[in-house]
């Protein structure tokens, strides 16, 4: 997580991506993310600016 939310610095797995466009034809993405190391068992939806892509484990 990249912003100053309670989830900042956590890692997770993206399970689904939902893309929408607004009236100005700007693409907006929402990611369904299962967070690692938290008590919350259900994945949650996060906006594109709250998610940062990192390499999977084992990649260099």
PDB file of N, CA, C, O and CB in Angstrom:
ATOM      1  N   UNK A   1       0.841  -1.169   0.000  1.00  0.00           N
ATOM      2  CA  UNK A   1       0.000   0.000   0.000  1.00  0.00           C
ATOM      3  C   UNK A   1       0.893   1.241   0.000  1.00  0.00           C
ATOM      4  O   UNK A   1       1.921   1.266   0.677  1.00  0.00           O
ATOM      5  CB  UNK A   1      -0.961  -0.007   1.217  1.00  0.00           C
ATOM      6  N   UNK A   2       0.514   2.249  -0.741  1.00  0.00           N
ATOM      7  CA  UNK A   2       1.411   3.383  -0.914  1.00  0.00           C
ATOM      8  C   UNK A   2       0.945   4.659  -0.227  1.00  0.00           C
ATOM      9  O   UNK A   2       1.752   5.573  -0.059  1.00  0.00           O
ATOM     10  CB  UNK A   2       1.591   3.650  -2.359  1.00  0.00           C
ATOM     11  N   UNK A   3      -0.298   4.764   0.172  1.00  0.00           N
ATOM     12  CA  UNK A   3      -0.758   6.019   0.769  1.00  0.00           C
ATOM     13  C   UNK A   3      -0.645   5.934   2.288  1.00  0.00           C
ATOM     14  O   UNK A   3       0.029   5.040   2.799  1.00  0.00           O
ATOM     15  CB  UNK A   3      -2.222   6.331   0.346  1.00  0.00           C
ATOM     16  N   UNK A   4      -1.280   6.831   3.011  1.00  0.00           N
ATOM     17  CA  UNK A   4      -1.189   6.874   4.461  1.00  0.00           C
ATOM     18  C   UNK A   4      -2.390   6.205   5.123  1.00  0.00           C
ATOM     19  O   UNK A   4      -2.852   6.664   6.168  1.00  0.00           O
ATOM     20  CB  UNK A   4      -1.069   8.309   4.933  1.00  0.00           C
ATOM     21  N   UNK A   5      -2.890   5.148   4.541  1.00  0.00           N
ATOM     22  CA  UNK A   5      -4.012   4.406   5.105  1.00  0.00           C
ATOM     23  C   UNK A   5      -3.494   3.450   6.173  1.00  0.00           C
ATOM     24  O   UNK A   5      -2.282   3.286   6.314  1.00  0.00           O
ATOM     25  CB  UNK A   5      -4.782   3.633   4.000  1.00  0.00           C
ATOM     26  N   UNK A   6      -4.394   2.813   6.931  1.00  0.00           N
ATOM     27  CA  UNK A   6      -3.949   1.822   7.915  1.00  0.00           C
ATOM     28  C   UNK A   6      -3.266   0.618   7.263  1.00  0.00           C
ATOM     29  O   UNK A   6      -2.624  -0.173   7.955  1.00  0.00           O
ATOM     30  CB  UNK A   6      -5.132   1.349   8.744  1.00  0.00           C
ATOM     31  N   UNK A   7      -3.393   0.470   5.950  1.00  0.00           N
ATOM     32  CA  UNK A   7      -2.824  -0.667   5.246  1.00  0.00           C
ATOM     33  C   UNK A   7      -1.457  -0.354   4.624  1.00  0.00           C
ATOM     34  O   UNK A   7      -0.887  -1.193   3.927  1.00  0.00           O
ATOM     35  CB  UNK A   7      -3.781  -1.127   4.172  1.00  0.00           C
ATOM     36  N   UNK A   8      -0.943   0.827   4.870  1.00  0.00           N
ATOM     37  CA  UNK A   8       0.326   1.251   4.264  1.00  0.00           C
ATOM     38  C   UNK A   8       1.444   0.288   4.645  1.00  0.00           C
ATOM     39  O   UNK A   8       1.589  -0.079   5.811  1.00  0.00           O
ATOM     40  CB  UNK A   8       0.689   2.689   4.701  1.00  0.00           C
ATOM     41  N   UNK A   9       2.230  -0.115   3.655  1.00  0.00           N
ATOM     42  CA  UNK A   9       3.370  -0.978   3.875  1.00  0.00           C
ATOM     43  C   UNK A   9       3.051  -2.462   3.867  1.00  0.00           C
ATOM     44  O   UNK A   9       3.965  -3.284   3.937  1.00  0.00           O
ATOM     45  CB  UNK A   9       3.995  -0.631   5.150  1.00  0.00           C
ATOM     46  N   UNK A  10       1.781  -2.825   3.784  1.00  0.00           N
ATOM     47  CA  UNK A  10       1.409  -4.230   3.769  1.00  0.00           C
ATOM     48  C   UNK A  10       1.522  -4.789   2.360  1.00  0.00           C
ATOM     49  O   UNK A  10       1.498  -4.047   1.378  1.00  0.00           O
ATOM     50  CB  UNK A  10      -0.012  -4.421   4.308  1.00  0.00           C
ATOM     51  N   UNK A  11       1.644  -6.083   2.277  1.00  0.00           N
ATOM     52  CA  UNK A  11       1.677  -6.777   0.991  1.00  0.00           C
ATOM     53  C   UNK A  11       0.405  -7.595   0.856  1.00  0.00           C
ATOM     54  O   UNK A  11      -0.253  -7.928   1.841  1.00  0.00           O
ATOM     55  CB  UNK A  11       2.941  -7.685   0.864  1.00  0.00           C
ATOM     56  N   UNK A  12       0.082  -7.907  -0.377  1.00  0.00           N
ATOM     57  CA  UNK A  12      -1.093  -8.724  -0.630  1.00  0.00           C
ATOM     58  C   UNK A  12      -1.081  -9.268  -2.040  1.00  0.00           C
ATOM     59  O   UNK A  12      -0.167  -9.007  -2.823  1.00  0.00           O
ATOM     60  CB  UNK A  12      -2.358  -7.926  -0.390  1.00  0.00           C
ATOM     61  N   UNK A  13      -2.114 -10.029  -2.347  1.00  0.00           N
ATOM     62  CA  UNK A  13      -2.268 -10.634  -3.660  1.00  0.00           C
ATOM     63  C   UNK A  13      -3.508 -10.067  -4.321  1.00  0.00           C
ATOM     64  O   UNK A  13      -4.588 -10.066  -3.730  1.00  0.00           O
ATOM     65  CB  UNK A  13      -2.352 -12.174  -3.561  1.00  0.00           C
ATOM     66  N   UNK A  14      -3.356  -9.583  -5.547  1.00  0.00           N
ATOM     67  CA  UNK A  14      -4.495  -9.055  -6.301  1.00  0.00           C
ATOM     68  C   UNK A  14      -5.289 -10.232  -6.857  1.00  0.00           C
ATOM     69  O   UNK A  14      -4.741 -11.097  -7.540  1.00  0.00           O
ATOM     70  CB  UNK A  14      -4.025  -8.098  -7.455  1.00  0.00           C
ATOM     71  N   UNK A  15      -6.578 -10.254  -6.557  1.00  0.00           N
ATOM     72  CA  UNK A  15      -7.444 -11.326  -7.029  1.00  0.00           C
ATOM     73  C   UNK A  15      -8.306 -10.907  -8.216  1.00  0.00           C
ATOM     74  O   UNK A  15      -8.701 -11.744  -9.028  1.00  0.00           O
ATOM     75  CB  UNK A  15      -8.327 -11.799  -5.906  1.00  0.00           C
ATOM     76  N   UNK A  16      -8.596  -9.619  -8.316  1.00  0.00           N
ATOM     77  CA  UNK A  16      -9.478  -9.146  -9.384  1.00  0.00           C
ATOM     78  C   UNK A  16      -9.207  -7.673  -9.641  1.00  0.00           C
ATOM     79  O   UNK A  16      -8.830  -6.938  -8.728  1.00  0.00           O
ATOM     80  CB  UNK A  16     -10.972  -9.372  -9.018  1.00  0.00           C
ATOM     81  N   UNK A  17      -9.396  -7.240 -10.877  1.00  0.00           N
ATOM     82  CA  UNK A  17      -9.260  -5.833 -11.258  1.00  0.00           C
ATOM     83  C   UNK A  17     -10.567  -5.401 -11.897  1.00  0.00           C
ATOM     84  O   UNK A  17     -11.086  -6.079 -12.784  1.00  0.00           O
ATOM     85  CB  UNK A  17      -8.047  -5.609 -12.234  1.00  0.00           C
ATOM     86  N   UNK A  18     -11.102  -4.262 -11.442  1.00  0.00           N
ATOM     87  CA  UNK A  18     -12.336  -3.714 -12.009  1.00  0.00           C
ATOM     88  C   UNK A  18     -11.994  -2.343 -12.583  1.00  0.00           C
ATOM     89  O   UNK A  18     -11.577  -1.444 -11.853  1.00  0.00           O
ATOM     90  CB  UNK A  18     -13.490  -3.618 -10.928  1.00  0.00           C
ATOM     91  N   UNK A  19     -12.175  -2.187 -13.900  1.00  0.00           N
ATOM     92  CA  UNK A  19     -11.862  -0.926 -14.567  1.00  0.00           C
ATOM     93  C   UNK A  19     -13.149  -0.224 -14.975  1.00  0.00           C
ATOM     94  O   UNK A  19     -14.068  -0.847 -15.506  1.00  0.00           O
ATOM     95  CB  UNK A  19     -10.961  -1.163 -15.799  1.00  0.00           C
ATOM     96  N   UNK A  20     -13.203   1.083 -14.720  1.00  0.00           N
ATOM     97  CA  UNK A  20     -14.342   1.892 -15.140  1.00  0.00           C
ATOM     98  C   UNK A  20     -13.809   3.173 -15.779  1.00  0.00           C
ATOM     99  O   UNK A  20     -12.674   3.579 -15.527  1.00  0.00           O
ATOM    100  CB  UNK A  20     -15.288   2.214 -13.931  1.00  0.00           C
ATOM    101  N   UNK A  21     -14.630   3.796 -16.598  1.00  0.00           N
ATOM    102  CA  UNK A  21     -14.289   5.105 -17.159  1.00  0.00           C
ATOM    103  C   UNK A  21     -15.337   6.089 -16.696  1.00  0.00           C
ATOM    104  O   UNK A  21     -16.511   5.747 -16.550  1.00  0.00           O
ATOM    105  CB  UNK A  21     -14.204   5.066 -18.723  1.00  0.00           C
ATOM    106  N   UNK A  22     -14.906   7.306 -16.466  1.00  0.00           N
ATOM    107  CA  UNK A  22     -15.863   8.344 -16.093  1.00  0.00           C
ATOM    108  C   UNK A  22     -16.279   9.125 -17.339  1.00  0.00           C
ATOM    109  O   UNK A  22     -15.932   8.744 -18.457  1.00  0.00           O
ATOM    110  CB  UNK A  22     -15.257   9.298 -15.024  1.00  0.00           C
ATOM    111  N   UNK A  23     -17.008  10.193 -17.153  1.00  0.00           N
ATOM    112  CA  UNK A  23     -17.507  10.989 -18.277  1.00  0.00           C
ATOM    113  C   UNK A  23     -16.383  11.608 -19.116  1.00  0.00           C
ATOM    114  O   UNK A  23     -16.599  11.964 -20.274  1.00  0.00           O
ATOM    115  CB  UNK A  23     -18.415  12.087 -17.760  1.00  0.00           C
ATOM    116  N   UNK A  24     -15.202  11.735 -18.543  1.00  0.00           N
ATOM    117  CA  UNK A  24     -14.080  12.334 -19.259  1.00  0.00           C
ATOM    118  C   UNK A  24     -13.198  11.277 -19.911  1.00  0.00           C
ATOM    119  O   UNK A  24     -12.086  11.580 -20.343  1.00  0.00           O
ATOM    120  CB  UNK A  24     -13.252  13.187 -18.315  1.00  0.00           C
ATOM    121  N   UNK A  25     -13.679  10.055 -19.983  1.00  0.00           N
ATOM    122  CA  UNK A  25     -12.951   8.927 -20.569  1.00  0.00           C
ATOM    123  C   UNK A  25     -11.646   8.615 -19.854  1.00  0.00           C
ATOM    124  O   UNK A  25     -10.718   8.077 -20.458  1.00  0.00           O
ATOM    125  CB  UNK A  25     -12.667   9.205 -22.014  1.00  0.00           C
ATOM    126  N   UNK A  26     -11.567   8.950 -18.567  1.00  0.00           N
ATOM    127  CA  UNK A  26     -10.397   8.591 -17.780  1.00  0.00           C
ATOM    128  C   UNK A  26     -10.620   7.214 -17.178  1.00  0.00           C
ATOM    129  O   UNK A  26     -11.679   6.934 -16.617  1.00  0.00           O
ATOM    130  CB  UNK A  26     -10.116   9.645 -16.672  1.00  0.00           C
ATOM    131  N   UNK A  27      -9.623   6.366 -17.299  1.00  0.00           N
ATOM    132  CA  UNK A  27      -9.701   5.014 -16.779  1.00  0.00           C
ATOM    133  C   UNK A  27      -9.395   5.028 -15.288  1.00  0.00           C
ATOM    134  O   UNK A  27      -8.429   5.654 -14.852  1.00  0.00           O
ATOM    135  CB  UNK A  27      -8.732   4.079 -17.531  1.00  0.00           C
ATOM    136  N   UNK A  28     -10.215   4.340 -14.511  1.00  0.00           N
ATOM    137  CA  UNK A  28     -10.017   4.229 -13.076  1.00  0.00           C
ATOM    138  C   UNK A  28     -10.086   2.746 -12.724  1.00  0.00           C
ATOM    139  O   UNK A  28     -11.026   2.053 -13.112  1.00  0.00           O
ATOM    140  CB  UNK A  28     -11.086   5.066 -12.275  1.00  0.00           C
ATOM    141  N   UNK A  29      -9.090   2.263 -11.989  1.00  0.00           N
ATOM    142  CA  UNK A  29      -9.031   0.842 -11.643  1.00  0.00           C
ATOM    143  C   UNK A  29      -9.205   0.648 -10.140  1.00  0.00           C
ATOM    144  O   UNK A  29      -8.733   1.446  -9.331  1.00  0.00           O
ATOM    145  CB  UNK A  29      -7.699   0.225 -12.108  1.00  0.00           C
ATOM    146  N   UNK A  30      -9.888  -0.423  -9.797  1.00  0.00           N
ATOM    147  CA  UNK A  30     -10.030  -0.866  -8.424  1.00  0.00           C
ATOM    148  C   UNK A  30      -9.502  -2.290  -8.353  1.00  0.00           C
ATOM    149  O   UNK A  30      -9.746  -3.096  -9.251  1.00  0.00           O
ATOM    150  CB  UNK A  30     -11.517  -0.776  -7.935  1.00  0.00           C
ATOM    151  N   UNK A  31      -8.782  -2.593  -7.291  1.00  0.00           N
ATOM    152  CA  UNK A  31      -8.152  -3.903  -7.134  1.00  0.00           C
ATOM    153  C   UNK A  31      -8.725  -4.603  -5.912  1.00  0.00           C
ATOM    154  O   UNK A  31      -8.821  -4.010  -4.837  1.00  0.00           O
ATOM    155  CB  UNK A  31      -6.615  -3.767  -7.012  1.00  0.00           C
ATOM    156  N   UNK A  32      -9.104  -5.866  -6.077  1.00  0.00           N
ATOM    157  CA  UNK A  32      -9.541  -6.693  -4.963  1.00  0.00           C
ATOM    158  C   UNK A  32      -8.290  -7.394  -4.436  1.00  0.00           C
ATOM    159  O   UNK A  32      -7.712  -8.247  -5.110  1.00  0.00           O
ATOM    160  CB  UNK A  32     -10.667  -7.730  -5.398  1.00  0.00           C
ATOM    161  N   UNK A  33      -7.881  -7.024  -3.220  1.00  0.00           N
ATOM    162  CA  UNK A  33      -6.599  -7.466  -2.682  1.00  0.00           C
ATOM    163  C   UNK A  33      -6.805  -8.245  -1.385  1.00  0.00           C
ATOM    164  O   UNK A  33      -7.506  -7.796  -0.479  1.00  0.00           O
ATOM    165  CB  UNK A  33      -5.669  -6.262  -2.442  1.00  0.00           C
ATOM    166  N   UNK A  34      -6.181  -9.419  -1.316  1.00  0.00           N
ATOM    167  CA  UNK A  34      -6.113 -10.184  -0.067  1.00  0.00           C
ATOM    168  C   UNK A  34      -4.795  -9.805   0.597  1.00  0.00           C
ATOM    169  O   UNK A  34      -3.720 -10.101   0.075  1.00  0.00           O
ATOM    170  CB  UNK A  34      -6.216 -11.757  -0.320  1.00  0.00           C
ATOM    171  N   UNK A  35      -4.885  -9.149   1.749  1.00  0.00           N
ATOM    172  CA  UNK A  35      -3.692  -8.685   2.443  1.00  0.00           C
ATOM    173  C   UNK A  35      -3.046  -9.813   3.234  1.00  0.00           C
ATOM    174  O   UNK A  35      -3.725 -10.706   3.739  1.00  0.00           O
ATOM    175  CB  UNK A  35      -4.034  -7.524   3.368  1.00  0.00           C
ATOM    176  N   UNK A  36      -1.720  -9.756   3.333  1.00  0.00           N
ATOM    177  CA  UNK A  36      -0.960 -10.745   4.090  1.00  0.00           C
ATOM    178  C   UNK A  36      -0.664 -10.197   5.485  1.00  0.00           C
ATOM    179  O   UNK A  36      -0.385  -9.009   5.647  1.00  0.00           O
ATOM    180  CB  UNK A  36       0.356 -11.115   3.352  1.00  0.00           C
ATOM    181  N   UNK A  37      -0.727 -11.067   6.486  1.00  0.00           N
ATOM    182  CA  UNK A  37      -0.329 -10.688   7.838  1.00  0.00           C
ATOM    183  C   UNK A  37      -1.319  -9.805   8.574  1.00  0.00           C
ATOM    184  O   UNK A  37      -0.927  -9.071   9.481  1.00  0.00           O
ATOM    185  CB  UNK A  37       0.966  -9.999   7.785  1.00  0.00           C
ATOM    186  N   UNK A  38      -2.592  -9.857   8.208  1.00  0.00           N
ATOM    187  CA  UNK A  38      -3.616  -9.088   8.911  1.00  0.00           C
ATOM    188  C   UNK A  38      -4.702 -10.039   9.395  1.00  0.00           C
ATOM    189  O   UNK A  38      -4.833 -11.150   8.881  1.00  0.00           O
ATOM    190  CB  UNK A  38      -4.217  -7.982   7.995  1.00  0.00           C
ATOM    191  N   UNK A  39      -5.479  -9.606  10.382  1.00  0.00           N
ATOM    192  CA  UNK A  39      -6.549 -10.446  10.906  1.00  0.00           C
ATOM    193  C   UNK A  39      -7.736 -10.533   9.958  1.00  0.00           C
ATOM    194  O   UNK A  39      -8.517 -11.482  10.020  1.00  0.00           O
ATOM    195  CB  UNK A  39      -7.005  -9.921  12.243  1.00  0.00           C
ATOM    196  N   UNK A  40      -7.871  -9.549   9.086  1.00  0.00           N
ATOM    197  CA  UNK A  40      -8.973  -9.511   8.137  1.00  0.00           C
ATOM    198  C   UNK A  40      -8.795 -10.636   7.115  1.00  0.00           C
ATOM    199  O   UNK A  40      -7.789 -10.673   6.406  1.00  0.00           O
ATOM    200  CB  UNK A  40      -9.051  -8.127   7.433  1.00  0.00           C
ATOM    201  N   UNK A  41      -9.750 -11.541   7.035  1.00  0.00           N
ATOM    202  CA  UNK A  41      -9.631 -12.690   6.141  1.00  0.00           C
ATOM    203  C   UNK A  41     -10.206 -12.433   4.752  1.00  0.00           C
ATOM    204  O   UNK A  41      -9.800 -13.082   3.788  1.00  0.00           O
ATOM    205  CB  UNK A  41     -10.316 -13.878   6.751  1.00  0.00           C
ATOM    206  N   UNK A  42     -11.141 -11.501   4.637  1.00  0.00           N
ATOM    207  CA  UNK A  42     -11.771 -11.197   3.350  1.00  0.00           C
ATOM    208  C   UNK A  42     -10.937 -10.185   2.574  1.00  0.00           C
ATOM    209  O   UNK A  42     -10.431  -9.231   3.165  1.00  0.00           O
ATOM    210  CB  UNK A  42     -13.201 -10.660   3.559  1.00  0.00           C
ATOM    211  N   UNK A  43     -10.780 -10.371   1.254  1.00  0.00           N
ATOM    212  CA  UNK A  43     -10.098  -9.364   0.434  1.00  0.00           C
ATOM    213  C   UNK A  43     -10.874  -8.051   0.450  1.00  0.00           C
ATOM    214  O   UNK A  43     -12.078  -8.049   0.704  1.00  0.00           O
ATOM    215  CB  UNK A  43      -9.927  -9.867  -1.017  1.00  0.00           C
ATOM    216  N   UNK A  44     -10.202  -6.941   0.184  1.00  0.00           N
ATOM    217  CA  UNK A  44     -10.888  -5.666   0.133  1.00  0.00           C
ATOM    218  C   UNK A  44     -10.540  -4.932  -1.148  1.00  0.00           C
ATOM    219  O   UNK A  44      -9.490  -5.161  -1.749  1.00  0.00           O
ATOM    220  CB  UNK A  44     -10.537  -4.817   1.349  1.00  0.00           C
ATOM    221  N   UNK A  45     -11.453  -4.030  -1.562  1.00  0.00           N
ATOM    222  CA  UNK A  45     -11.260  -3.252  -2.778  1.00  0.00           C
ATOM    223  C   UNK A  45     -10.441  -2.014  -2.449  1.00  0.00           C
ATOM    224  O   UNK A  45     -10.721  -1.314  -1.476  1.00  0.00           O
ATOM    225  CB  UNK A  45     -12.619  -2.862  -3.415  1.00  0.00           C
ATOM    226  N   UNK A  46      -9.426  -1.749  -3.266  1.00  0.00           N
ATOM    227  CA  UNK A  46      -8.576  -0.575  -3.113  1.00  0.00           C
ATOM    228  C   UNK A  46      -8.500   0.151  -4.444  1.00  0.00           C
ATOM    229  O   UNK A  46      -8.526  -0.466  -5.508  1.00  0.00           O
ATOM    230  CB  UNK A  46      -7.160  -0.965  -2.614  1.00  0.00           C
ATOM    231  N   UNK A  47      -8.406   1.486  -4.364  1.00  0.00           N
ATOM    232  CA  UNK A  47      -8.265   2.278  -5.583  1.00  0.00           C
ATOM    233  C   UNK A  47      -6.849   2.160  -6.128  1.00  0.00           C
ATOM    234  O   UNK A  47      -5.914   1.809  -5.408  1.00  0.00           O
ATOM    235  CB  UNK A  47      -8.616   3.753  -5.318  1.00  0.00           C
ATOM    236  N   UNK A  48      -6.712   2.461  -7.417  1.00  0.00           N
ATOM    237  CA  UNK A  48      -5.432   2.306  -8.112  1.00  0.00           C
ATOM    238  C   UNK A  48      -4.290   3.038  -7.421  1.00  0.00           C
ATOM    239  O   UNK A  48      -3.164   2.541  -7.418  1.00  0.00           O
ATOM    240  CB  UNK A  48      -5.556   2.800  -9.528  1.00  0.00           C
ATOM    241  N   UNK A  49      -4.548   4.209  -6.834  1.00  0.00           N
ATOM    242  CA  UNK A  49      -3.462   4.976  -6.215  1.00  0.00           C
ATOM    243  C   UNK A  49      -3.058   4.419  -4.848  1.00  0.00           C
ATOM    244  O   UNK A  49      -2.090   4.893  -4.253  1.00  0.00           O
ATOM    245  CB  UNK A  49      -3.876   6.433  -6.071  1.00  0.00           C
ATOM    246  N   UNK A  50      -3.786   3.421  -4.344  1.00  0.00           N
ATOM    247  CA  UNK A  50      -3.456   2.804  -3.061  1.00  0.00           C
ATOM    248  C   UNK A  50      -2.617   1.537  -3.217  1.00  0.00           C
ATOM    249  O   UNK A  50      -2.209   0.935  -2.224  1.00  0.00           O
ATOM    250  CB  UNK A  50      -4.726   2.482  -2.306  1.00  0.00           C
ATOM    251  N   UNK A  51      -2.361   1.135  -4.456  1.00  0.00           N
ATOM    252  CA  UNK A  51      -1.680  -0.135  -4.717  1.00  0.00           C
ATOM    253  C   UNK A  51      -0.400   0.138  -5.503  1.00  0.00           C
ATOM    254  O   UNK A  51      -0.382   0.947  -6.431  1.00  0.00           O
ATOM    255  CB  UNK A  51      -2.607  -1.122  -5.497  1.00  0.00           C
ATOM    256  N   UNK A  52       0.667  -0.552  -5.111  1.00  0.00           N
ATOM    257  CA  UNK A  52       1.938  -0.450  -5.829  1.00  0.00           C
ATOM    258  C   UNK A  52       2.359  -1.866  -6.221  1.00  0.00           C
ATOM    259  O   UNK A  52       2.374  -2.760  -5.376  1.00  0.00           O
ATOM    260  CB  UNK A  52       3.048   0.258  -4.952  1.00  0.00           C
ATOM    261  N   UNK A  53       2.695  -2.074  -7.470  1.00  0.00           N
ATOM    262  CA  UNK A  53       3.121  -3.370  -7.953  1.00  0.00           C
ATOM    263  C   UNK A  53       4.553  -3.657  -7.528  1.00  0.00           C
ATOM    264  O   UNK A  53       5.445  -2.828  -7.706  1.00  0.00           O
ATOM    265  CB  UNK A  53       2.991  -3.442  -9.467  1.00  0.00           C
ATOM    266  N   UNK A  54       4.759  -4.829  -6.970  1.00  0.00           N
ATOM    267  CA  UNK A  54       6.117  -5.283  -6.637  1.00  0.00           C
ATOM    268  C   UNK A  54       6.298  -6.664  -7.249  1.00  0.00           C
ATOM    269  O   UNK A  54       5.315  -7.339  -7.553  1.00  0.00           O
ATOM    270  CB  UNK A  54       6.361  -5.313  -5.070  1.00  0.00           C
ATOM    271  N   UNK A  55       7.539  -7.090  -7.432  1.00  0.00           N
ATOM    272  CA  UNK A  55       7.811  -8.393  -8.021  1.00  0.00           C
ATOM    273  C   UNK A  55       7.350  -9.509  -7.091  1.00  0.00           C
ATOM    274  O   UNK A  55       7.464  -9.388  -5.871  1.00  0.00           O
ATOM    275  CB  UNK A  55       9.303  -8.541  -8.331  1.00  0.00           C
ATOM    276  N   UNK A  56       6.831 -10.593  -7.660  1.00  0.00           N
ATOM    277  CA  UNK A  56       6.457 -11.749  -6.825  1.00  0.00           C
ATOM    278  C   UNK A  56       7.670 -12.324  -6.116  1.00  0.00           C
ATOM    279  O   UNK A  56       8.809 -12.087  -6.521  1.00  0.00           O
ATOM    280  CB  UNK A  56       5.787 -12.839  -7.679  1.00  0.00           C
ATOM    281  N   UNK A  57       7.423 -13.076  -5.061  1.00  0.00           N
ATOM    282  CA  UNK A  57       8.510 -13.717  -4.302  1.00  0.00           C
ATOM    283  C   UNK A  57       9.330 -14.591  -5.245  1.00  0.00           C
ATOM    284  O   UNK A  57       8.773 -15.301  -6.082  1.00  0.00           O
ATOM    285  CB  UNK A  57       7.945 -14.569  -3.113  1.00  0.00           C
ATOM    286  N   UNK A  58      10.635 -14.538  -5.110  1.00  0.00           N
ATOM    287  CA  UNK A  58      11.513 -15.364  -5.920  1.00  0.00           C
ATOM    288  C   UNK A  58      12.029 -14.672  -7.182  1.00  0.00           C
ATOM    289  O   UNK A  58      12.997 -15.138  -7.783  1.00  0.00           O
ATOM    290  CB  UNK A  58      10.799 -16.610  -6.299  1.00  0.00           C
ATOM    291  N   UNK A  59      11.397 -13.565  -7.596  1.00  0.00           N
ATOM    292  CA  UNK A  59      11.885 -12.830  -8.776  1.00  0.00           C
ATOM    293  C   UNK A  59      12.982 -11.872  -8.344  1.00  0.00           C
ATOM    294  O   UNK A  59      12.940 -11.335  -7.237  1.00  0.00           O
ATOM    295  CB  UNK A  59      10.725 -12.052  -9.482  1.00  0.00           C
ATOM    296  N   UNK A  60      13.955 -11.657  -9.203  1.00  0.00           N
ATOM    297  CA  UNK A  60      15.005 -10.685  -8.879  1.00  0.00           C
ATOM    298  C   UNK A  60      15.053  -9.603  -9.906  1.00  0.00           C
ATOM    299  O   UNK A  60      15.874  -8.691  -9.805  1.00  0.00           O
ATOM    300  CB  UNK A  60      16.362 -11.356  -8.775  1.00  0.00           C
TER     301      UNK A  60
END
